[in-house]
């Protein structure tokens, strides 16, 4: 969230940001509610002080007039406190939906059509045979079963098996090892998390439909990313500046309902309810230039992985309408997938400045011992099985087999280098 003082001093900027991100908010009402809240708070404190004074006088003498005054003040205080709670609730219902402002380098647009390609890397493969999509390849090689996945899980269910399961684990192990070597502290995070972590990271109140709630618990949900748990780890902490930046990474299973994706990518492994991910998070001081340096560092790890996998990809600068409410600047990596005859999102890197840290109350002390909110950034190092789509389709051979990228072979049992059709 943003500092309310900043909002009041930059009303037009906030209005424009809301419009460009497609978020409908009454900013004027928010400012008025804040003023009402402040006035009510002053009245409450004044009456409390008067009542405390009277109560102190009543300790030494019993006076019916004082008792009557105390009761009148108590009733007035109750009325004001009820008004204050109602006003605060109305204020927060708007305030917690105010989006982060965006970088001057962020394109303005309402959807992905306005995203800007920063660079394209690698050559699109040319095949001298009719190619198969990852579903055809997976079924023929007996490494994927969608029918039984649907039977057991339901819509968007799947099984990876045999070399498919091995390849899934290989890419995750390879990526986890890669990011740890880059100096990121490894975690295995909780998948069951309290609702506040969704609020802190910015998924609530915006994306409640995308989250699975545990039926027998009022405030427990399945996490869609370890970003929530990694940031929640530092909730309410004041970090020593010598410990900044904090660089952490995590492996986690991820769960998303995909409620807003009806009719999109309904077949195969592109848009599914559960998957696994290696995530990076950086918590740093509140400095735009330094945070962008960490952003580039994080993105470079994902790019290095793509280059070592020898997969064609492009880096895309997300426009305002295609980025989350809390994002200040964001790039996606999209990987070429022959069956799409184009690119599909496989990685996402985001700078959220202090928008998340304010919600989680993560701060640091500067050189003058002032407490400031940190900046937070996150990046998808790799998510599987979506990345398997690109590997299977780009590495397919004429005989229906699939080569395994060289960097993954050492993570495969017996270091196999090719997935062949079973006899």
Secondary structure, 3 states (H helix, E strand, C coil): CCCHHHHHHCHHHHHHHHHHCCCCCCHHHHHHHHHHHHHHHHHHHHHHHHHHHHHHHHCCCCCHHHHHHHHHHHHHHHHHHHHHHHHHHHHHHHHCCCCCCCCCCCCCCCCHHHCEEEEEECCCCCCCCCCCCHHHHHHHCCCEEHHHHHHHCCCCCCEECCHHHHHHHHHHHHHHHHHHHCCCEEEECCCEEEHHHHHHHCCCCCCHHHCEECCCCCCEEECCCCHHHHHHCCCCCEECHHHCCEEEEEEEEEECCCHHHCCCCCCCCCCCCEEEEEEEEEEECCCHHHHHHHHHHHHHHHHHHHHHHCCCEEEEECCHHHCCCCCCEEEEEEEEEHHHCEEEEEEEEEECCCHHHHHHCCEEECCCCCEEECEEEEEEEEEECHHHHHHHHHCECCCCCEECCHHHHCCCHHHCCEECCCC
